[in-house]
Amino acid sequence: MTKFRHLIWMVMAAVGLMLSVSQGFAQQPDVGDQPGLLPDDSVELDPEFRKQTVYYRTTEAPGTIIVSTAERHLYLVQGGGRAIRYGIGVGREGFQWQGLLNISRKAEWPDWTPPPEMIVRQPYLPRFMAGGPGNPLGARAMYLGATVYRIHGTNRPDTIGTAVSSGCFRLVNADVTDLYNRVPVGTKVIVRQKPEL
């Protein structure tokens, strides 16, 4: 019986330790969301993540956006076997997803209201932030369906090519403004985890 009690106490201690570690981890600052930080325009993107026209084989119609989270690229299909490729930041582990959506809304210098589930994970975040250079959504946002996810700019250009967001796709402000000007509301957006074979 003593061994059984000892085992129960050990299990309870282990569970308590795991819960305290997971809660502490959940509330650590997200390096990708720094409200109020002004963008550092001197950041130079790795050549792989700079906007460029590339050869791109797809059966999707011109004007379709294809997000490849594994590659950290967003493609705007141009037709004729070409696409404009942008470097992006994607969702960190546990916040990556895939699917087919449409752009449901567009906004210039959007306000930011972190969703409730984000506030639970990161209680230090503001409940609302007006649009502007220090806003984590950056210069433009394109809202994806009825989800909390967006394609948006950033006040952290150094995060392009990384996986730090809560599931949104971020571009440098110049690139998101370019994309915003090229696509209308209703644009088809395909999000893929793995490259198509």
C-alpha positions as CSV (number, residue, x, y, z in Angstrom):
1,M,0.0,0.0,0.0
2,T,2.9,2.4,0.8
3,K,4.3,1.8,-2.7
4,F,1.0,2.5,-4.2
5,R,0.6,5.8,-2.3
6,H,4.2,6.8,-3.3
7,L,3.3,6.0,-7.0
8,I,0.1,8.2,-6.8
9,W,2.1,11.1,-5.2
10,M,4.7,10.8,-7.9
11,V,2.1,10.9,-10.7
12,M,0.4,13.9,-9.1
13,A,3.7,15.7,-8.8
14,A,4.6,15.0,-12.4
15,V,1.2,16.2,-13.7
16,G,1.4,19.4,-11.5
17,L,4.9,20.1,-12.9
18,M,3.7,19.6,-16.5
19,L,0.8,21.9,-16.0
20,S,2.9,24.6,-14.5
21,V,5.5,24.4,-17.3
22,S,2.8,24.4,-20.0
23,Q,1.0,27.4,-18.5
24,G,4.3,29.3,-18.1
25,F,5.3,28.4,-21.7
26,A,1.9,29.6,-23.0
27,Q,2.4,33.0,-21.4
28,Q,5.9,33.6,-22.7
29,P,6.0,36.7,-25.0
30,D,5.6,35.8,-28.7
31,V,8.6,37.3,-30.5
32,G,6.4,37.7,-33.6
33,D,3.9,40.1,-32.0
34,Q,5.4,43.2,-30.5
35,P,2.7,45.9,-30.5
36,G,4.1,49.4,-30.7
37,L,7.4,48.4,-32.2
38,L,8.1,50.5,-35.2
39,P,9.4,48.5,-38.2
40,D,13.1,48.5,-38.9
41,D,13.2,49.3,-42.6
42,S,16.9,48.6,-42.7
43,V,16.3,44.9,-42.4
44,E,17.4,43.1,-45.6
45,L,15.5,40.0,-46.5
46,D,17.4,36.9,-47.5
47,P,17.3,36.8,-51.4
48,E,15.0,33.7,-51.2
49,F,12.3,35.8,-49.4
50,R,12.4,38.8,-51.7
51,K,9.5,39.4,-54.0
52,Q,10.2,38.0,-57.5
53,T,8.6,36.4,-60.5
54,V,9.3,32.7,-60.7
55,Y,8.4,29.7,-62.8
56,Y,5.5,27.9,-61.1
57,R,3.6,24.9,-62.4
58,T,-0.1,24.8,-61.3
59,T,-3.5,24.1,-62.7
60,E,-4.9,27.0,-60.6
61,A,-6.3,30.0,-62.4
62,P,-4.4,33.3,-62.6
63,G,-5.1,35.4,-59.6
64,T,-5.2,32.5,-57.2
65,I,-3.0,32.8,-54.0
66,I,-1.2,29.6,-53.0
67,V,0.5,29.7,-49.5
68,S,3.2,27.1,-49.0
69,T,3.9,27.1,-45.2
70,A,6.8,24.6,-45.5
71,E,8.6,26.8,-48.0
72,R,7.7,30.1,-46.3
73,H,6.4,31.4,-49.6
74,L,3.2,32.9,-50.9
75,Y,2.5,32.6,-54.7
76,L,0.2,34.8,-56.7
77,V,-0.5,32.8,-59.9
78,Q,0.1,34.8,-63.0
79,G,-0.6,32.2,-65.7
80,G,1.8,31.0,-68.4
81,G,3.7,28.9,-65.8
82,R,4.7,31.9,-63.7
83,A,3.8,33.4,-60.3
84,I,4.9,36.3,-58.2
85,R,6.6,34.8,-55.1
86,Y,6.7,36.6,-51.8
87,G,8.5,35.6,-48.6
88,I,6.3,35.1,-45.6
89,G,6.3,34.4,-41.9
90,V,4.0,31.5,-40.9
91,G,2.4,30.0,-37.8
92,R,4.7,28.5,-35.2
93,E,4.4,24.8,-34.3
94,G,0.9,24.0,-33.2
95,F,-0.5,27.0,-35.2
96,Q,0.0,25.8,-38.8
97,W,-3.0,24.8,-40.8
98,Q,-4.1,24.1,-44.4
99,G,-7.3,24.7,-46.3
100,L,-9.2,26.5,-49.1
101,L,-10.6,29.9,-48.3
102,N,-11.4,33.2,-50.0
103,I,-10.4,36.8,-49.1
104,S,-13.5,38.1,-47.4
105,R,-12.4,41.6,-46.6
106,K,-9.4,43.9,-47.1
107,A,-8.2,46.8,-44.9
108,E,-5.5,49.5,-45.2
109,W,-3.6,50.2,-41.9
110,P,-6.0,47.8,-40.1
111,D,-6.9,48.1,-36.4
112,W,-5.9,45.0,-34.4
113,T,-8.2,43.3,-31.9
114,P,-6.4,40.0,-30.8
115,P,-9.0,37.2,-30.6
116,P,-9.9,35.8,-27.2
117,E,-8.0,32.6,-27.6
118,M,-4.8,34.7,-28.3
119,I,-5.4,36.8,-25.2
120,V,-5.7,33.6,-23.1
121,R,-2.3,32.5,-24.4
122,Q,-0.7,36.0,-24.3
123,P,-2.5,38.0,-21.6
124,Y,0.0,40.9,-21.9
125,L,-1.3,41.8,-25.3
126,P,-3.4,45.0,-25.7
127,R,-7.2,44.3,-26.2
128,F,-7.2,46.8,-29.1
129,M,-4.6,48.7,-31.2
130,A,-5.4,51.3,-33.8
131,G,-3.8,50.8,-37.2
132,G,-0.4,52.4,-37.9
133,P,3.3,51.6,-38.3
134,G,3.6,50.0,-34.8
135,N,0.6,47.7,-35.3
136,P,1.6,44.0,-35.7
137,L,-0.8,43.8,-38.7
138,G,1.3,46.3,-40.7
139,A,0.2,48.3,-43.7
140,R,-2.5,46.0,-45.1
141,A,-4.6,43.0,-44.2
142,M,-6.6,40.5,-46.2
143,Y,-9.0,38.5,-44.1
144,L,-9.5,34.8,-44.8
145,G,-13.1,33.7,-44.9
146,A,-14.8,33.8,-41.5
147,T,-11.6,32.7,-39.6
148,V,-9.4,34.7,-37.3
149,Y,-6.6,34.3,-39.9
150,R,-5.2,37.0,-42.2
151,I,-2.6,37.7,-44.8
152,H,-1.1,40.9,-43.4
153,G,2.0,43.1,-43.1
154,T,4.2,43.3,-40.1
155,N,6.1,45.6,-37.8
156,R,8.8,42.8,-37.6
157,P,10.3,42.3,-41.0
158,D,13.0,40.2,-39.4
159,T,10.4,37.4,-38.9
160,I,9.9,36.8,-42.7
161,G,11.0,33.2,-43.4
162,T,10.3,32.1,-39.9
163,A,7.5,30.3,-38.0
164,V,6.5,32.6,-35.2
165,S,2.8,33.7,-35.7
166,S,-0.4,32.4,-34.3
167,G,-1.5,31.1,-37.7
168,C,-1.6,34.3,-39.9
169,F,0.7,34.9,-42.8
170,R,2.9,38.0,-42.7
171,L,4.8,39.8,-45.4
172,V,6.9,42.9,-45.3
173,N,4.8,46.0,-45.6
174,A,6.0,46.8,-49.2
175,D,5.1,43.3,-50.3
176,V,1.7,43.1,-48.6
177,T,0.8,46.5,-50.2
178,D,1.8,45.1,-53.6
179,L,-0.3,42.0,-53.1
180,Y,-3.2,44.0,-51.7
181,N,-3.3,46.1,-54.8
182,R,-3.3,43.0,-57.1
183,V,-6.1,41.0,-55.6
184,P,-9.8,41.7,-55.0
185,V,-12.2,40.5,-52.3
186,G,-13.2,37.0,-53.3
187,T,-9.8,35.8,-54.3
188,K,-9.2,32.1,-53.9
189,V,-6.5,31.3,-51.3
190,I,-5.1,27.8,-51.0
191,V,-3.0,27.0,-47.9
192,R,-0.7,24.0,-48.1
193,Q,1.5,22.4,-45.5
194,K,3.6,20.4,-48.0
195,P,4.7,21.1,-51.6
196,E,2.5,19.6,-54.3
197,L,4.1,16.7,-56.1
